[in-house]
Amino acid sequence: MSKLNLYLGHPAFDVVTGACPHDCPDTCSWQVAVDRATGAAVAIWGHPDHLITQGRLCGKVDRYLERTYHNDRLTVPLRRIGPKGSGRFERVSWEVAIADIARRLRAIIDEYGREAVLPYSYSGTLGFLQGEGMASRFFNRMGASQLARTICAEAGFQGYLYTIGAAEGMLPEDFAHSRLILIWGSNTLTSNLHLWPFIQRARKQGARVLVIDPANTRTAQAGDEWIPIRPGTDAALALAMMHVIISEKLYDAEYVARCTLGFEQLAERVQEWAPARSAEITGVPAERIAALAREYATTRPAGIRINYGLQRHYGGGMAVRTITCLPALIGAWRQRGGGVQLSTSGLFRHLDKSGLHRPDLLEKAKAEQQKDNIGSQTRPFPRVINMNRLGDALSLDPERIARAHYHPRPSDPIPTPDEAGPPVKALIVYNCNPAAVAPDQAAVLAGLRREDLFTVVLEHFQTDTADYADYLLPATTQLEHWDLHRAYGHAWIALNRPAIAPVGESLPNSEIFRRLAWAMGYDDPCFCESDEEILRAFVEAQTHERFAGLTWERLLQEGFFRLNLPEPYLPFAEGNFPTPSGKCEFFSARMAEDGYDPLPNYTPPRWRQLQDGEAGLHDRSALTASCDGALVCISPPAHTFLNSTFANSPRFLQREEQPFLWIHPQDARLRHIEDGERVRVCNSHGEVVLTARVTEAIVPGTVLAPGVWWPKFSLDGRNINQTTPPDEADMGAGALFYDATVWVEPIVQRENG
């Protein structure tokens, strides 16, 4: 008997509809059974009526009750009593915690200015309210430094926007109609599970699934063919495909003439990208490149699923920009099942968030800042910090603080050290675990250890970041609060209703920031609104035609709402791209204005530049001579972790076993590394001990470290982000998680040498 049949309508249980909050394209709708006698949640399952969820949750979220009722769950406010990083705390009341936090924040602001406070958050929840809802109100009212949330996908987004105009494209259900599917840089079965049933439906109709990836992932093994490619070289492959398509006249001349801009310049550019040249760069044989181009151009309809992995390198923005030219070149947008999907978040770009985030409160803070005349400078206020450079932002060096400022385009100025602003004196972390997930881990930890840094962490568990907190505040999980979610992998909005009372003394993020606002003396009426009032007003404020039919009452009754889109949704069948020209822009004047090559191109990853001597090699002075040759390191998600979420679950830790490093047999032999042996992975940023997994499932010259392990659960108290550089991608100042140059050696050799 299914969970639904067991609990629905049973007099002893209530069934509450909610939504998964986690950083995943699927944004599943779920149902939770609650025992009426005890108020405890006893079962959870995917909502059977949701088109995408279809009654099924992933293996991680299917165990969500274990997270909510975990023995290590934080349930009371805590205050640090030991050295930073020791993880020693004492229990305090909410009244004491809130009052003291507010007192210390006011003192910091009085002495150093509002920008000395830095919020740090990302996608621990994707909810509008518990994510950046009440938090935005609070930090806008304060005038704190702002955070550029660039850590995941910003490079690829910018490349996509230059070409397509908005993060729109194929819907997941469209892939069921494809005859050829290229899964390009995406491990769908790990990070986008609910797309797979539509792909399987297409395969039953004869579609072929080709997976382009440096690793033979679960998805590559489940597809029809794995096409191994060196990390960060995807643009070179796409350019060679366009070379074949144009030279052999396989493109859709009518669609290109009517719906694209810059074809002549593109044709001239790709003349120099014969498959043989691309083969030398990508490692994909020239004949396979040519055959792939022909198959893609002549199979109708052909769909491409690209994901964030392929843009986490120095040329990531240009890589996505180049790949997204392909569908327009062959007219794939004309048919259902043709096109490309990076994200569907652009479908929701017309959401009016002003009433939620209250940017007007920032104007009040600006006026007060001018009156206080603290930290006056010529640059805009408040400053914006790139979250990828947290280690720099937390230093006391003005040059490093200046480097941490967000400058997403070549045309953006970088402030001088004199313009950098005050040192960060207060860090407020929520929905994130930067001690585990941020690049340049050693620098981040050095910043967190500063005794003069006042750190507040809102969390479910005592993470590595929480160990450095001065105050550790218990937050509710998704079963315990209201929220509203939009997807980035489909076209649905979902309401999350609380199923159970908060565990212990935990509070929603919204309530914690509400109480902090009151304690700071912010008497704006918006800090007195309840969560339900805020969400209802947010829903009722939407006037764009895509939200026609969306009401608060409907969400309460049904739990989710599909955007008002045509069926089928073919956004660019007749062109009408949301670009300045209204066309797919092979040539982008905006790119030229922003300091980029206006045509698709190949920007080598940082590791390739290092190999070719185009940039200075990392300092090897601390490494031994046995580090014989550099390797490129990528760190995609472990199958049972979601970023660093779920990485403290005993069940999932057992499944992942230990932090591994995939290494090709060829590279292992050169370094005298055996399967199962402990190895040291190192570069100038740091080092980490991992266990070698010698396998042909990774391309030679590349190693793969599944993440994101909590350092405290790792072999040596570190994880792979010790080696991740803080450098920025070509567009959007994105992160380089798949562009680290490392040296690998067996520990026994170094210790005995």
C-alpha positions as a printed Julia matrix, in Angstrom:
753×3 Matrix{Float64}:
  0.0    0.0     0.0
  1.37   3.46   -0.92
  1.95   6.09    1.73
 -0.78   8.17    0.15
 -3.38   5.41    0.48
 -2.23   4.59    3.97
 -2.56   8.09    5.44
 -4.92  10.12    3.25
 -8.36  10.17    4.82
 -7.22   8.22    7.9
 -8.85   9.73   11.0
 -5.62   9.56   12.99
 -3.55  11.64   10.56
 -3.52  15.0     8.86
 -1.89  15.27    5.42
 -0.17  18.6     4.77
  1.12  19.74    1.38
  4.5   21.43    1.17
  7.52  21.87   -1.06
 11.14  20.79   -1.02
 13.33  23.81   -0.17
 16.65  22.56   -1.48
 18.96  23.76   -4.24
 17.69  21.5    -7.02
 15.9   22.24  -10.31
 13.05  19.89   -9.43
 11.49  21.87   -6.53
  9.27  18.92   -5.66
  5.86  19.21   -4.1
  5.47  16.86   -1.16
  2.9   15.67    1.32
  3.53  14.98    4.99
  1.45  12.78    7.27
  1.14  14.14   10.81
 -0.09  12.13   13.77
 -2.95  14.15   15.26
 -2.35  12.74   18.74
  1.34  13.58   19.0
  1.76  16.34   16.4
  4.73  14.44   14.96
  5.39  13.95   11.26
  5.43  10.22   10.5
  5.75   9.99    6.7
  6.66  12.07    3.66
  6.18  11.42   -0.06
  6.11  13.21   -3.39
  2.81  14.76   -4.36
  1.16  12.44   -6.9
 -0.72  15.22   -8.71
  2.3   17.4    -9.48
  3.34  17.07  -13.13
  7.06  17.04  -12.35
  7.2   15.36   -8.93
  4.79  12.59   -9.98
  4.66  11.11   -6.49
  8.39  10.51   -6.16
 11.08  12.22   -4.08
 14.82  11.79   -4.48
 16.67   9.49   -2.11
 17.87  12.45   -0.05
 14.58  14.24    0.51
 12.67  10.98    0.93
 14.52  10.84    4.27
 13.71  14.43    5.22
 12.04  13.42    8.49
 15.4   12.03    9.61
 16.81  15.52    9.13
 14.01  17.2    11.06
 14.22  14.78   13.99
 18.0   14.24   13.88
 19.58  13.72   17.3
 22.09  16.5    16.6
 19.45  19.05   15.64
 19.97  22.49   17.18
 16.98  23.35   19.35
 18.08  26.22   21.64
 20.13  29.41   21.2
 23.8   28.99   22.05
 26.6   31.4    22.99
 30.3   30.65   22.49
 32.35  29.89   25.6
 35.48  28.34   24.06
 38.03  29.49   21.48
 36.76  30.14   17.98
 36.52  26.89   16.1
 36.34  24.77   19.24
 32.58  24.38   18.96
 32.04  24.98   22.69
 28.82  26.78   23.59
 26.43  27.43   26.46
 22.66  27.67   26.33
 21.06  31.12   26.56
 17.54  32.4    26.15
 16.28  33.99   22.97
 15.85  37.27   24.83
 19.49  37.32   25.91
 20.78  36.27   22.48
 18.76  38.79   20.48
 19.49  41.67   22.86
 23.24  41.0    22.92
 23.5   40.5    19.15
 21.7   43.79   18.56
 23.9   45.58   21.1
 27.08  44.34   19.45
 25.85  45.14   15.94
 24.96  48.68   17.0
 28.41  49.14   18.51
 30.11  47.92   15.33
 27.98  50.2    13.17
 28.69  53.17   15.44
 32.44  52.63   15.22
 33.0   51.28   11.72
 29.86  52.05    9.75
 27.05  49.96    8.37
 29.17  48.25    5.72
 31.2   46.57    8.46
 28.3   44.11    8.7
 28.24  41.4     6.02
 25.39  38.91    5.46
 26.47  35.59    3.97
 23.87  33.21    2.6
 23.04  31.06   -0.35
 20.65  28.25   -1.17
 20.19  26.31    2.04
 16.58  27.11    1.27
 15.26  28.52   -2.01
 12.14  29.9    -0.35
 11.13  33.47   -1.06
 10.54  34.24    2.61
 12.98  32.06    4.57
 15.67  32.63    1.95
 16.11  36.32    1.22
 12.7   37.69    2.27
 12.78  39.07    5.78
 16.59  38.97    5.65
 16.6   41.43    2.74
 14.31  43.77    4.64
 16.59  43.63    7.66
 19.87  44.21    5.84
 18.37  46.86    3.56
 17.17  48.76    6.62
 20.6   48.42    8.19
 22.51  49.42    5.05
 24.88  46.48    5.51
 27.3   45.36    2.83
 25.47  43.44    0.15
 26.45  40.0    -1.12
 26.77  38.98   -4.77
 25.53  35.38   -4.71
 27.76  34.13   -7.52
 28.93  30.79   -6.18
 26.8   28.49   -8.31
 25.8   29.53  -11.83
 26.46  33.18  -12.48
 28.99  32.74  -15.3
 26.69  30.47  -17.28
 23.7   32.68  -16.68
 25.46  35.7   -18.11
 26.58  33.77  -21.19
 23.04  32.48  -21.71
 21.52  35.95  -21.3
 23.86  37.51  -23.87
 22.69  34.94  -26.42
 19.06  34.13  -25.55
 18.09  37.17  -23.49
 16.52  35.39  -20.51
 16.95  32.1   -18.67
 14.15  30.49  -20.63
 14.11  27.5   -22.92
 12.83  23.97  -22.97
 10.55  22.77  -20.19
 11.42  19.37  -18.72
  8.32  17.74  -20.18
  9.47  18.88  -23.64
 12.33  16.38  -23.55
  9.81  13.56  -23.87
  9.34  14.72  -27.48
 13.04  14.86  -28.39
 14.62  12.43  -30.83
 18.16  13.31  -29.79
 19.16  14.54  -26.33
 22.57  15.94  -25.47
 23.12  15.96  -21.72
 26.04  18.34  -21.59
 27.85  18.76  -18.27
 24.94  17.47  -16.18
 24.66  14.41  -13.95
 20.88  14.28  -14.22
 20.38  11.18  -12.07
 22.12  12.89   -9.16
 21.16  16.54   -9.48
 17.99  16.68  -11.62
 16.25  13.35  -11.06
 12.76  14.37  -12.17
 13.93  15.21  -15.67
 14.91  11.58  -16.24
 11.37  10.12  -16.65
 10.79  12.49  -19.58
 14.11  11.46  -21.1
 13.17   7.82  -20.67
  9.85   8.49  -22.36
 11.74   9.9   -25.34
 14.04   6.87  -25.44
 11.03   4.57  -25.64
 10.12   6.48  -28.81
 13.6    5.88  -30.23
 15.53   8.91  -28.99
 19.29   8.66  -28.4
 20.84  10.13  -25.26
 24.45  11.3   -25.5
 26.26  12.46  -22.36
 29.16  14.9   -22.74
 31.11  14.94  -19.49
 34.65  14.51  -18.11
 33.33  11.7   -15.89
 31.43   8.53  -16.61
 28.69   9.47  -14.17
 25.55   7.54  -13.3
 23.84   9.49  -16.05
 26.56   8.73  -18.6
 26.29   5.05  -17.76
 22.5    5.17  -18.18
 22.66   7.02  -21.51
 23.37   5.6   -24.95
 26.9    6.98  -25.21
 29.42   8.75  -23.02
 31.51  11.34  -24.86
 34.49  12.05  -22.58
 35.74  15.64  -22.7
 38.45  17.53  -20.85
 37.06  19.96  -18.25
 36.46  23.5   -19.42
 36.83  22.77  -23.15
 33.13  22.59  -24.05
 33.17  25.78  -26.1
 35.85  24.32  -28.38
 33.58  21.34  -29.05
 30.58  23.58  -29.79
 32.62  25.74  -32.16
 33.78  22.69  -34.1
 30.21  21.42  -34.29
 29.17  24.78  -35.77
 32.08  24.58  -38.2
 30.74  21.29  -39.57
 27.11  22.42  -39.57
 27.85  25.61  -41.49
 30.47  24.24  -43.88
 28.21  21.32  -44.81
 25.16  23.62  -45.03
 23.24  21.69  -42.41
 21.89  24.84  -40.73
 18.32  26.14  -41.02
 18.88  29.02  -43.43
 15.35  30.4   -43.14
 15.32  30.44  -39.32
 18.84  31.84  -39.2
 17.95  34.67  -41.57
 14.75  35.57  -39.75
 15.53  34.9   -36.1
 19.27  35.38  -35.53
 21.76  38.22  -35.61
 25.38  37.95  -36.77
 25.39  34.76  -38.81
 27.99  36.03  -41.28
 30.39  36.92  -38.47
 29.75  33.57  -36.8
 30.43  31.69  -40.04
 33.73  33.5   -40.4
 34.68  32.8   -36.77
 34.05  29.05  -36.93
 36.06  28.61  -40.13
 39.12  28.38  -37.89
 37.51  25.71  -35.71
 37.86  22.52  -37.72
 37.25  19.31  -35.7
 40.96  18.51  -35.7
 41.74  21.68  -33.78
 38.96  21.02  -31.3
 40.12  17.42  -30.85
 43.54  18.59  -29.64
 41.85  20.75  -27.0
 38.91  18.61  -25.91
 40.3   15.1   -26.27
 37.23  14.15  -28.32
 38.36  12.54  -31.62
 37.86  14.71  -34.69
 35.75  12.11  -36.44
 33.45  11.86  -33.41
 33.04  15.63  -33.35
 32.05  15.7   -37.01
 29.62  12.81  -36.57
 28.11  14.47  -33.49
 27.59  17.7   -35.41
 25.86  15.89  -38.27
 23.66  13.84  -35.95
 22.66  16.94  -34.01
 21.9   18.97  -37.14
 19.87  16.31  -38.92
 17.85  14.82  -36.05
 14.55  16.52  -35.36
 13.79  17.55  -32.71
 17.08  17.76  -30.8
 17.25  18.99  -27.21
 20.24  20.01  -25.09
 20.33  19.96  -21.3
 23.26  21.96  -19.98
 23.91  22.37  -16.3
 26.08  24.39  -14.01
 29.12  22.12  -13.94
 30.34  23.09  -17.38
 30.51  26.79  -16.43
 32.49  26.47  -13.2
 35.79  27.34  -14.85
 37.51  30.46  -16.1
 35.83  30.37  -19.52
 32.47  29.19  -18.21
 30.39  32.13  -19.37
 31.69  31.95  -22.92
 31.21  28.18  -22.94
 27.5   28.47  -22.18
 27.16  31.41  -24.57
 28.7   29.33  -27.37
 26.66  26.18  -26.77
 23.4   28.12  -26.68
 23.98  29.29  -30.25
 23.52  25.72  -31.51
 19.7   25.39  -31.33
 19.11  28.6   -33.28
 21.66  27.58  -35.89
 19.71  24.42  -36.79
 16.24  25.84  -36.08
 15.68  23.45  -33.17
 13.43  25.98  -31.45
 10.74  25.42  -34.06
  9.62  22.08  -32.62
  8.59  20.78  -29.22
 11.51  18.76  -27.95
 14.02  21.09  -29.59
 16.12  23.79  -27.96
 18.2   24.03  -24.81
 17.63  24.28  -21.08
 20.02  25.76  -18.56
 17.42  27.02  -16.11
 13.76  27.95  -16.18
 14.21  30.72  -13.62
 13.73  33.33  -16.34
 10.11  32.25  -16.62
  9.64  33.93  -13.24
 11.59  37.09  -14.05
  8.4   39.17  -14.01
  7.77  38.45  -10.31
  7.43  41.7    -8.42
  9.6   41.23   -5.32
  9.7   44.86   -4.21
  7.05  44.38   -1.53
  8.9   41.35   -0.24
 12.46  42.66   -0.18
 11.6   46.33    0.43
 14.48  48.02   -1.42
 13.0   51.34   -0.3
 14.35  50.61    3.17
 17.86  50.88    1.75
 17.14  54.47    0.78
 16.38  55.22    4.42
 19.68  53.61    5.42
 21.53  55.64    2.8
 20.08  58.85    4.17
 21.12  57.91    7.69
 24.58  56.95    6.45
 25.04  60.38    4.92
 23.87  61.99    8.13
 26.27  59.89   10.21
 29.1   60.66    7.74
 30.82  57.38    8.61
 33.07  55.91    5.96
 32.11  58.39    3.25
 33.56  57.55   -0.13
 33.06  58.21   -3.8
 31.96  54.67   -4.72
 28.31  53.58   -4.44
 26.88  52.69   -1.04
 26.57  50.0     0.12
 29.43  48.02   -1.31
 28.78  44.61   -2.87
 31.04  41.71   -1.89
 31.57  38.66   -4.12
 30.75  35.63   -1.99
 33.46  33.61   -3.77
 36.06  35.88   -2.19
 34.94  35.52    1.41
 38.52  34.79    2.46
 39.61  38.14    1.02
 36.58  39.95    2.44
 37.35  38.69    5.96
 41.0   39.74    5.84
 42.19  43.0     7.33
 44.23  43.89    4.25
 42.59  46.76    2.3
 43.99  45.4    -0.97
 42.31  42.05   -0.42
 39.08  43.68    0.71
 39.1   45.73   -2.49
 39.65  42.55   -4.5
 36.58  41.05   -2.84
 34.32  43.73   -4.32
 31.96  42.43   -6.98
 33.03  43.33  -10.53
 31.29  40.87  -12.86
 32.45  42.32  -16.22
 35.8   43.45  -17.62
 34.36  46.95  -17.94
 33.59  47.18  -14.21
 36.09  49.18  -12.17
 37.87  47.63   -9.21
 38.08  49.95   -6.2
 41.39  51.05   -4.81
 42.35  49.94   -1.29
 41.38  53.4    -0.06
 37.91  52.89   -1.51
 37.46  49.35   -0.2
 35.52  50.34    2.88
 35.84  49.12    6.46
 36.97  45.66    7.49
 34.15  43.19    8.04
 33.54  43.25   11.78
 30.26  41.29   11.87
 29.33  38.28    9.77
 25.78  36.92    9.8
 25.51  33.49    8.15
 22.22  31.83    7.25
 21.24  29.16    4.7
 24.91  28.44    4.05
 27.99  26.66    5.39
 30.93  28.69    4.02
 33.57  26.88    6.08
 32.79  23.84    3.92
 31.54  25.23    0.59
 33.43  28.46   -0.09
 36.55  28.58   -2.27
 40.0   29.08   -0.75
 39.01  27.31    2.44
 42.18  28.1     4.36
 41.66  31.84    3.86
 38.01  31.56    4.88
 38.9   29.72    8.07
 41.61  32.25    8.87
 38.98  34.97    8.64
 36.5   33.07   10.78
 39.17  32.64   13.47
 39.57  36.4    13.93
 38.77  37.29   17.52
 37.55  40.72   16.45
 35.0   39.24   14.04
 31.54  38.94   15.57
 29.83  35.96   13.92
 26.19  34.92   14.14
 25.05  31.67   12.48
 21.45  30.56   11.89
 21.47  26.78   11.45
 19.87  23.37   11.87
 23.11  21.68   12.91
 26.51  22.51   14.32
 28.33  22.71   11.01
 31.98  23.62   10.56
 30.88  27.24   10.15
 28.81  27.04   13.32
 31.92  26.04   15.27
 33.23  29.59   14.73
 30.03  31.38   15.77
 29.73  33.74   18.7
 26.01  33.05   18.67
 24.42  29.95   17.16
 20.68  30.32   16.57
 18.43  27.31   15.87
 16.38  27.64   12.68
 13.31  25.67   11.71
 13.31  23.12    8.91
 10.87  23.15    6.03
  8.32  21.1     7.99
  8.0   23.9    10.55
  7.43  27.16    8.67
  5.59  28.93    5.85
  7.26  29.61    2.53
  6.72  29.96   -1.19
  8.95  28.5    -3.9
  9.53  28.89   -7.59
 11.47  26.29   -9.54
 14.5   26.67  -11.75
 13.86  23.39  -13.55
 10.17  23.72  -14.43
  7.26  26.2   -14.53
  5.55  25.67  -11.19
  5.18  27.71   -7.99
  4.61  25.79   -4.76
  3.38  26.77   -1.31
  4.91  25.23    1.78
  2.6   25.0     4.77
  4.05  24.12    8.18
  3.2   20.54    9.05
  4.48  20.47   12.64
  5.29  22.89   15.43
  8.9   24.11   15.64
 11.21  21.55   17.23
 12.46  22.79   20.59
 12.94  26.56   20.62
 13.85  26.81   16.93
 12.44  29.74   14.96
 11.99  30.47   11.26
 14.65  32.69    9.7
 11.91  35.26    9.15
 11.12  35.42   12.87
 14.79  35.63   13.87
 15.38  38.6    11.59
 12.06  40.12   12.7
 13.2   40.0    16.33
 16.62  41.37   15.45
 14.96  44.27   13.64
 12.89  45.12   16.69
 15.96  44.93   18.92
 17.88  47.21   16.55
 15.11  49.78   16.89
 13.74  49.4    13.37
 10.09  50.31   13.84
  9.02  50.03   10.2
  5.59  48.35    9.99
  6.95  45.66    7.62
  8.78  44.09   10.56
  5.45  43.45   12.27
  3.88  41.49    9.41
  3.36  37.78    9.96
  4.73  35.21    7.55
  1.28  34.47    6.17
  0.57  38.16    5.67
  3.86  38.64    3.81
  3.3   35.69    1.49
 -0.33  36.57    0.8
  0.65  40.15   -0.09
  3.47  38.86   -2.29
  1.1   36.59   -4.22
 -1.55  39.28   -4.57
  1.03  41.79   -5.86
  1.69  39.78   -9.03
  0.06  41.37  -12.07
  1.97  39.91  -15.02
 -0.09  37.72  -17.33
  2.04  34.69  -16.48
  0.54  34.75  -13.01
 -3.07  35.06  -14.13
 -5.12  32.75  -11.95
 -2.59  32.67   -9.12
 -4.28  33.44   -5.81
 -3.5   32.8    -2.19
 -6.69  30.8    -1.79
 -5.78  28.59   -4.74
 -2.35  27.88   -3.29
 -3.88  27.01    0.06
 -6.28  24.6    -1.61
 -4.08  23.01   -4.29
 -0.55  23.58   -3.04
  1.0   24.54   -6.38
  0.37  26.56   -9.53
  1.68  26.28  -13.08
  2.58  29.53  -14.77
  0.07  30.71  -17.32
  2.03  29.52  -20.37
  0.84  28.15  -23.71
  0.7   24.38  -24.11
  3.01  23.39  -25.64
  5.37  26.19  -24.72
  7.59  27.0   -27.72
  9.08  30.34  -26.67
 11.32  30.96  -29.69
  9.63  29.03  -32.49
  9.08  32.35  -34.27
 12.09  34.12  -32.83
 10.93  36.76  -30.37
 13.99  36.35  -28.18
 14.1   38.72  -25.18
 17.37  40.24  -26.43
 17.86  43.87  -27.51
 17.46  42.83  -31.16
 14.63  40.37  -30.54
 16.82  37.7   -32.13
 19.23  35.02  -30.97
 22.43  37.05  -30.91
 25.37  35.24  -32.47
 26.88  38.74  -32.42
 26.22  40.65  -29.21
 26.84  44.38  -29.07
 26.21  44.25  -25.33
 29.14  41.87  -24.94
 31.4   44.28  -26.79
 30.24  47.13  -24.55
 30.96  45.03  -21.48
 34.5   44.24  -22.61
 34.02  40.81  -24.2
 34.52  39.29  -27.6
 31.06  39.81  -29.15
 31.17  36.46  -30.98
 31.2   32.9   -29.63
 34.71  31.84  -28.76
 36.76  29.48  -26.64
 38.2   30.95  -23.45
 40.66  28.4   -22.04
 40.14  27.3   -18.44
 42.68  28.47  -15.92
 44.29  25.03  -15.73
 44.97  25.13  -19.47
 46.49  28.58  -19.21
 48.77  27.32  -16.46
 49.84  24.35  -18.57
 50.52  26.61  -21.54
 52.49  29.08  -19.46
 49.98  31.88  -20.04
 49.67  32.51  -16.31
 52.07  32.02  -13.44
 52.08  28.54  -11.96
 50.99  28.09   -8.38
 53.85  28.27   -5.94
 55.28  24.75   -5.63
 57.87  25.59   -3.03
 55.98  23.68   -0.33
 55.55  20.59   -2.51
 57.88  17.67   -2.88
 59.57  16.55   -6.06
 57.26  13.52   -6.11
 54.4   15.8    -7.21
 55.18  14.79  -10.78
 52.91  16.81  -13.05
 49.81  18.89  -12.45
 46.26  17.58  -12.78
 42.99  19.46  -13.13
 40.56  18.82  -10.28
 36.77  18.98  -10.47
 34.44  18.54   -7.49
 30.84  17.73   -8.49
 28.24  16.74   -5.87
 28.36  13.36   -4.21
 25.24  11.39   -5.06
 23.72  11.45   -1.58
 24.78  14.97   -0.54
 23.24  18.22   -1.73
 26.05  20.74   -1.49
 26.88  20.3     2.21
 23.28  19.53    3.18
 22.59  15.92    4.22
 26.36  15.45    4.64
 25.93  14.8     8.36
 23.31  12.08    7.94
 24.66   8.74    9.23
 22.76   6.94    6.48
 24.29   9.04    3.71
 27.75   9.14    5.23
 27.7    5.36    5.22
 26.67   5.3     1.58
 29.42   7.7     0.52
 31.93   5.79    2.69
 34.69   8.43    2.77
 36.07  11.37    0.76
 37.45   9.88   -2.46
 39.58  11.13   -5.31
 38.87   9.57   -8.69
 42.07   9.22  -10.67
 42.65   7.56  -14.02
 44.92   4.46  -13.99
 47.35   6.2   -16.32
 47.78   9.1   -13.88
 47.88   6.77  -10.89
 50.72   4.69  -12.38
 52.83   7.77  -13.02
 52.48   8.72   -9.36
 52.79   5.21   -7.9
 49.28   5.46   -6.46
 47.26   2.35   -5.76
 43.51   2.01   -5.41
 42.36   2.62   -1.83
 45.55   4.42   -0.86
 45.56   7.72    1.01
 46.82  10.57   -1.15
 47.66  14.2    -0.59
 46.02  16.65   -3.0
 47.74  20.0    -2.89
 48.38  23.39   -4.46
 49.37  26.82   -3.25
 45.98  27.4    -1.59
 46.04  24.32    0.62
 46.01  20.55    0.79
 43.66  17.75    1.71
 43.98  14.02    2.32
 41.65  11.81    0.24
 41.4    8.13   -0.63
 42.34   7.23   -4.19
 39.77   5.51   -6.35
 41.64   4.38   -9.44
 39.09   4.25  -12.24
 38.68   4.73  -15.97
 35.49   6.67  -15.25
 37.44   9.95  -15.41
 39.37  11.35  -18.35
 43.19  11.2   -18.07
 44.78  14.34  -16.68
 41.76  15.03  -14.49
 40.87  14.01  -10.94
 37.43  14.19   -9.36
 36.63  14.73   -5.69
 32.92  14.27   -4.91
 31.67  16.92   -2.48
 30.75  18.62   -0.34
 32.05  16.82    2.74
 31.97  18.63    6.05
 35.64  19.1     6.98
 34.98  17.72   10.47
 33.85  14.43    8.9
 36.8   14.28    6.51
 40.03  12.38    6.88
 42.16  15.31    8.0
 39.66  18.0     8.96
 39.71  19.55    5.5
 37.84  19.1     2.25
 38.59  19.66   -1.43
 37.83  23.39   -1.22
 41.25  23.77    0.36
 42.46  23.65   -3.26
 39.68  25.69   -4.93
 41.02  29.07   -6.06
 39.08  32.26   -5.27
 39.69  33.5    -8.81
 36.66  34.46  -10.88
 35.19  33.16  -14.1
 35.08  35.24  -17.24
 31.48  36.38  -16.67
 29.49  37.22  -13.58
 32.48  36.69  -11.25
 31.46  33.03  -10.91
 33.39  30.37   -9.03
 36.05  27.98  -10.37
 35.15  24.75   -8.58
 36.05  22.73  -11.69
 39.23  24.6   -12.55
 41.72  23.84   -9.79
 45.25  22.79  -10.67
 46.55  20.25   -8.15
 49.37  17.87   -7.52
 48.65  14.42   -6.14
 51.02  12.12   -4.29
 50.75   9.04   -2.09
 51.18   9.97    1.55
 53.4    6.99    2.29
 55.9    8.1    -0.37
 56.18  11.59    1.12
 56.47  10.38    4.71
 59.16   7.8     3.88
 60.96  10.0     1.44
